[in-house]
Amino acid sequence: MLLKVNGRVLEAADGCTVTQLLDQLHVTGTVAVERNGALVRRDDQGTTVLGPDDAVEIVHFVGGG
């Protein structure tokens, strides 16, 4: 299936969860994930199944000062 991730169209397996997508993209560390405008809680990322044409935004937290 095709997803829009941070503005780019990417392919993912049907039935892919948010956690599986993060693994596919080799995303590590603390991130916030939004699916179709709604925040996906970290506790729910493993059970939130993505659908075709979903829009996903992944934001990395960066420390600094």
A tleap script that builds the chain and sets N, CA, C and O, in Angstrom:
source leaprc.protein.ff14SB
mol = sequence {
  NMET LEU LEU LYS VAL ASN GLY ARG VAL LEU
  GLU ALA ALA ASP GLY CYS THR VAL THR GLN
  LEU LEU ASP GLN LEU HIE VAL THR GLY THR
  VAL ALA VAL GLU ARG ASN GLY ALA LEU VAL
  ARG ARG ASP ASP GLN GLY THR THR VAL LEU
  GLY PRO ASP ASP ALA VAL GLU ILE VAL HIE
  PHE VAL GLY GLY CGLY
}
set mol.1.N position { 0.846 -1.177 0.000 }
set mol.1.CA position { 0.000 0.000 0.000 }
set mol.1.C position { 0.890 1.238 0.000 }
set mol.1.O position { 2.056 1.174 0.389 }
set mol.2.N position { 0.339 2.346 -0.433 }
set mol.2.CA position { 1.082 3.595 -0.450 }
set mol.2.C position { 0.647 4.480 0.708 }
set mol.2.O position { -0.541 4.610 1.004 }
set mol.3.N position { 1.630 5.081 1.351 }
set mol.3.CA position { 1.404 6.021 2.447 }
set mol.3.C position { 2.126 7.318 2.116 }
set mol.3.O position { 3.097 7.318 1.359 }
set mol.4.N position { 1.661 8.405 2.674 }
set mol.4.CA position { 2.375 9.668 2.569 }
set mol.4.C position { 3.056 9.896 3.916 }
set mol.4.O position { 2.389 10.118 4.927 }
set mol.5.N position { 4.387 9.841 3.924 }
set mol.5.CA position { 5.157 9.963 5.160 }
set mol.5.C position { 6.030 11.208 5.065 }
set mol.5.O position { 6.923 11.293 4.222 }
set mol.6.N position { 5.763 12.163 5.933 }
set mol.6.CA position { 6.494 13.434 5.938 }
set mol.6.C position { 6.546 14.050 4.538 }
set mol.6.O position { 7.571 14.577 4.106 }
set mol.7.N position { 5.399 13.964 3.841 }
set mol.7.CA position { 5.282 14.593 2.539 }
set mol.7.C position { 5.762 13.752 1.359 }
set mol.7.O position { 5.626 14.175 0.211 }
set mol.8.N position { 6.322 12.565 1.621 }
set mol.8.CA position { 6.803 11.687 0.544 }
set mol.8.C position { 5.923 10.456 0.462 }
set mol.8.O position { 5.470 9.942 1.484 }
set mol.9.N position { 5.681 9.985 -0.741 }
set mol.9.CA position { 4.904 8.760 -0.919 }
set mol.9.C position { 5.849 7.574 -0.774 }
set mol.9.O position { 6.861 7.477 -1.468 }
set mol.10.N position { 5.494 6.663 0.152 }
set mol.10.CA position { 6.296 5.470 0.407 }
set mol.10.C position { 5.405 4.240 0.353 }
set mol.10.O position { 4.196 4.321 0.571 }
set mol.11.N position { 6.013 3.108 0.061 }
set mol.11.CA position { 5.276 1.849 0.041 }
set mol.11.C position { 5.511 1.107 1.356 }
set mol.11.O position { 6.621 1.077 1.886 }
set mol.12.N position { 4.444 0.516 1.859 }
set mol.12.CA position { 4.520 -0.298 3.076 }
set mol.12.C position { 3.624 -1.510 2.882 }
set mol.12.O position { 2.724 -1.499 2.041 }
set mol.13.N position { 3.870 -2.548 3.657 }
set mol.13.CA position { 3.068 -3.768 3.570 }
set mol.13.C position { 1.640 -3.499 4.039 }
set mol.13.O position { 1.412 -2.687 4.935 }
set mol.14.N position { 0.689 -4.189 3.424 }
set mol.14.CA position { -0.700 -4.101 3.879 }
set mol.14.C position { -0.765 -4.535 5.336 }
set mol.14.O position { -0.115 -5.504 5.729 }
set mol.15.N position { -1.546 -3.823 6.135 }
set mol.15.CA position { -1.690 -4.169 7.541 }
set mol.15.C position { -0.533 -3.710 8.417 }
set mol.15.O position { -0.429 -4.117 9.574 }
set mol.16.N position { 0.320 -2.881 7.880 }
set mol.16.CA position { 1.494 -2.367 8.600 }
set mol.16.C position { 1.048 -1.507 9.780 }
set mol.16.O position { 0.143 -0.682 9.652 }
set mol.17.N position { 1.690 -1.707 10.929 }
set mol.17.CA position { 1.419 -0.863 12.086 }
set mol.17.C position { 2.406 0.309 12.094 }
set mol.17.O position { 3.376 0.324 11.337 }
set mol.18.N position { 2.146 1.264 12.943 }
set mol.18.CA position { 3.064 2.404 13.077 }
set mol.18.C position { 4.454 1.911 13.476 }
set mol.18.O position { 5.456 2.370 12.927 }
set mol.19.N position { 4.521 0.982 14.426 }
set mol.19.CA position { 5.812 0.453 14.859 }
set mol.19.C position { 6.550 -0.216 13.712 }
set mol.19.O position { 7.757 -0.026 13.558 }
set mol.20.N position { 5.845 -0.995 12.909 }
set mol.20.CA position { 6.476 -1.654 11.759 }
set mol.20.C position { 6.980 -0.623 10.749 }
set mol.20.O position { 8.051 -0.798 10.168 }
set mol.21.N position { 6.220 0.443 10.540 }
set mol.21.CA position { 6.670 1.499 9.634 }
set mol.21.C position { 7.940 2.156 10.163 }
set mol.21.O position { 8.881 2.388 9.403 }
set mol.22.N position { 7.976 2.456 11.454 }
set mol.22.CA position { 9.167 3.059 12.046 }
set mol.22.C position { 10.373 2.137 11.878 }
set mol.22.O position { 11.474 2.598 11.579 }
set mol.23.N position { 10.163 0.837 12.071 }
set mol.23.CA position { 11.244 -0.134 11.870 }
set mol.23.C position { 11.694 -0.149 10.412 }
set mol.23.O position { 12.892 -0.164 10.130 }
set mol.24.N position { 10.739 -0.144 9.490 }
set mol.24.CA position { 11.052 -0.147 8.058 }
set mol.24.C position { 11.896 1.065 7.682 }
set mol.24.O position { 12.791 0.973 6.842 }
set mol.25.N position { 11.605 2.200 8.310 }
set mol.25.CA position { 12.320 3.444 8.009 }
set mol.25.C position { 13.589 3.611 8.852 }
set mol.25.O position { 14.298 4.610 8.730 }
set mol.26.N position { 13.866 2.618 9.708 }
set mol.26.CA position { 15.042 2.656 10.593 }
set mol.26.C position { 15.024 3.872 11.507 }
set mol.26.O position { 16.060 4.482 11.771 }
set mol.27.N position { 13.829 4.217 11.987 }
set mol.27.CA position { 13.670 5.352 12.894 }
set mol.27.C position { 13.971 4.866 14.303 }
set mol.27.O position { 13.382 3.892 14.774 }
set mol.28.N position { 14.883 5.545 14.966 }
set mol.28.CA position { 15.236 5.222 16.343 }
set mol.28.C position { 15.094 6.460 17.211 }
set mol.28.O position { 14.962 7.576 16.709 }
set mol.29.N position { 15.121 6.252 18.499 }
set mol.29.CA position { 15.034 7.371 19.423 }
set mol.29.C position { 13.592 7.761 19.689 }
set mol.29.O position { 12.658 7.053 19.312 }
set mol.30.N position { 13.433 8.881 20.334 }
set mol.30.CA position { 12.117 9.366 20.706 }
set mol.30.C position { 11.515 10.157 19.557 }
set mol.30.O position { 12.100 11.124 19.069 }
set mol.31.N position { 10.330 9.724 19.135 }
set mol.31.CA position { 9.639 10.407 18.045 }
set mol.31.C position { 8.176 10.594 18.413 }
set mol.31.O position { 7.630 9.879 19.253 }
set mol.32.N position { 7.559 11.568 17.769 }
set mol.32.CA position { 6.110 11.734 17.832 }
set mol.32.C position { 5.577 11.345 16.461 }
set mol.32.O position { 6.173 11.676 15.436 }
set mol.33.N position { 4.449 10.638 16.451 }
set mol.33.CA position { 3.858 10.190 15.196 }
set mol.33.C position { 2.417 10.672 15.132 }
set mol.33.O position { 1.644 10.522 16.078 }
set mol.34.N position { 2.079 11.254 13.986 }
set mol.34.CA position { 0.725 11.723 13.738 }
set mol.34.C position { 0.189 10.972 12.524 }
set mol.34.O position { 0.873 10.853 11.508 }
set mol.35.N position { -1.029 10.469 12.635 }
set mol.35.CA position { -1.683 9.762 11.526 }
set mol.35.C position { -2.957 10.507 11.169 }
set mol.35.O position { -3.868 10.629 11.987 }
set mol.36.N position { -3.012 11.001 9.950 }
set mol.36.CA position { -4.185 11.735 9.464 }
set mol.36.C position { -4.596 12.852 10.424 }
set mol.36.O position { -5.780 13.058 10.689 }
set mol.37.N position { -3.601 13.560 10.932 }
set mol.37.CA position { -3.853 14.717 11.785 }
set mol.37.C position { -4.049 14.414 13.258 }
set mol.37.O position { -4.226 15.337 14.053 }
set mol.38.N position { -4.023 13.147 13.643 }
set mol.38.CA position { -4.225 12.777 15.052 }
set mol.38.C position { -2.951 12.135 15.605 }
set mol.38.O position { -2.342 11.284 14.957 }
set mol.39.N position { -2.566 12.545 16.785 }
set mol.39.CA position { -1.385 11.992 17.440 }
set mol.39.C position { -1.620 10.525 17.782 }
set mol.39.O position { -2.675 10.162 18.302 }
set mol.40.N position { -0.625 9.681 17.486 }
set mol.40.CA position { -0.684 8.268 17.859 }
set mol.40.C position { 0.158 8.109 19.118 }
set mol.40.O position { 1.374 8.296 19.086 }
set mol.41.N position { -0.487 7.766 20.222 }
set mol.41.CA position { 0.236 7.596 21.487 }
set mol.41.C position { 1.273 6.498 21.338 }
set mol.41.O position { 1.046 5.521 20.624 }
set mol.42.N position { 2.393 6.648 21.994 }
set mol.42.CA position { 3.473 5.662 21.938 }
set mol.42.C position { 2.966 4.263 22.304 }
set mol.42.O position { 3.354 3.276 21.679 }
set mol.43.N position { 2.099 4.183 23.321 }
set mol.43.CA position { 1.555 2.893 23.744 }
set mol.43.C position { 0.683 2.240 22.666 }
set mol.43.O position { 0.478 1.026 22.685 }
set mol.44.N position { 0.174 3.038 21.733 }
set mol.44.CA position { -0.726 2.535 20.695 }
set mol.44.C position { -0.033 2.283 19.354 }
set mol.44.O position { -0.666 1.783 18.424 }
set mol.45.N position { 1.238 2.616 19.240 }
set mol.45.CA position { 1.917 2.508 17.948 }
set mol.45.C position { 2.008 1.069 17.447 }
set mol.45.O position { 1.983 0.841 16.238 }
set mol.46.N position { 2.110 0.104 18.341 }
set mol.46.CA position { 2.209 -1.292 17.937 }
set mol.46.C position { 0.896 -1.896 17.480 }
set mol.46.O position { 0.885 -2.940 16.828 }
set mol.47.N position { -0.219 -1.243 17.818 }
set mol.47.CA position { -1.535 -1.772 17.450 }
set mol.47.C position { -2.282 -0.884 16.465 }
set mol.47.O position { -3.361 -1.252 16.000 }
set mol.48.N position { -1.730 0.274 16.141 }
set mol.48.CA position { -2.369 1.177 15.186 }
set mol.48.C position { -2.008 0.745 13.772 }
set mol.48.O position { -0.869 0.908 13.333 }
set mol.49.N position { -2.990 0.193 13.064 }
set mol.49.CA position { -2.778 -0.297 11.709 }
set mol.49.C position { -3.002 0.848 10.732 }
set mol.49.O position { -4.000 1.565 10.801 }
set mol.50.N position { -2.046 0.999 9.821 }
set mol.50.CA position { -2.127 2.050 8.812 }
set mol.50.C position { -2.922 1.565 7.608 }
set mol.50.O position { -2.926 0.375 7.294 }
set mol.51.N position { -3.586 2.485 6.945 }
set mol.51.CA position { -4.377 2.143 5.772 }
set mol.51.C position { -3.845 2.852 4.536 }
set mol.51.O position { -3.063 3.797 4.636 }
set mol.52.N position { -4.277 2.385 3.368 }
set mol.52.CA position { -3.840 3.014 2.121 }
set mol.52.C position { -4.153 4.506 2.134 }
set mol.52.O position { -5.222 4.929 2.577 }
set mol.53.N position { -3.214 5.282 1.647 }
set mol.53.CA position { -3.353 6.737 1.525 }
set mol.53.C position { -3.354 7.476 2.856 }
set mol.53.O position { -3.668 8.665 2.887 }
set mol.54.N position { -3.007 6.801 3.974 }
set mol.54.CA position { -2.860 7.509 5.243 }
set mol.54.C position { -1.719 8.518 5.124 }
set mol.54.O position { -0.734 8.285 4.424 }
set mol.55.N position { -1.872 9.626 5.810 }
set mol.55.CA position { -0.809 10.635 5.895 }
set mol.55.C position { -0.174 10.520 7.273 }
set mol.55.O position { -0.849 10.666 8.291 }
set mol.56.N position { 1.128 10.258 7.298 }
set mol.56.CA position { 1.860 10.057 8.548 }
set mol.56.C position { 2.950 11.118 8.648 }
set mol.56.O position { 3.697 11.353 7.698 }
set mol.57.N position { 3.025 11.740 9.792 }
set mol.57.CA position { 4.102 12.694 10.078 }
set mol.57.C position { 4.905 12.135 11.238 }
set mol.57.O position { 4.344 11.744 12.261 }
set mol.58.N position { 6.226 12.097 11.075 }
set mol.58.CA position { 7.129 11.599 12.108 }
set mol.58.C position { 8.047 12.744 12.481 }
set mol.58.O position { 8.713 13.318 11.619 }
set mol.59.N position { 8.086 13.080 13.767 }
set mol.59.CA position { 8.890 14.199 14.245 }
set mol.59.C position { 9.883 13.679 15.276 }
set mol.59.O position { 9.492 13.051 16.260 }
set mol.60.N position { 11.170 13.940 15.050 }
set mol.60.CA position { 12.219 13.572 16.005 }
set mol.60.C position { 12.390 14.702 17.012 }
set mol.60.O position { 12.306 15.880 16.664 }
set mol.61.N position { 12.627 14.329 18.250 }
set mol.61.CA position { 12.924 15.313 19.280 }
set mol.61.C position { 14.438 15.516 19.310 }
set mol.61.O position { 15.206 14.555 19.305 }
set mol.62.N position { 14.842 16.759 19.342 }
set mol.62.CA position { 16.269 17.094 19.349 }
set mol.62.C position { 16.527 17.966 20.568 }
set mol.62.O position { 15.883 18.998 20.756 }
set mol.63.N position { 17.474 17.537 21.392 }
set mol.63.CA position { 17.837 18.321 22.563 }
set mol.63.C position { 18.830 19.410 22.192 }
set mol.63.O position { 19.504 19.326 21.165 }
set mol.64.N position { 18.909 20.387 22.999 }
set mol.64.CA position { 19.863 21.457 22.741 }
set mol.64.C position { 19.622 22.599 23.697 }
set mol.64.O position { 18.761 22.546 24.576 }
set mol.65.N position { 20.388 23.599 23.498 }
set mol.65.CA position { 20.166 24.726 24.392 }
set mol.65.C position { 20.965 25.915 24.003 }
set mol.65.O position { 20.889 26.952 24.661 }
savepdb mol mol.pdb
quit
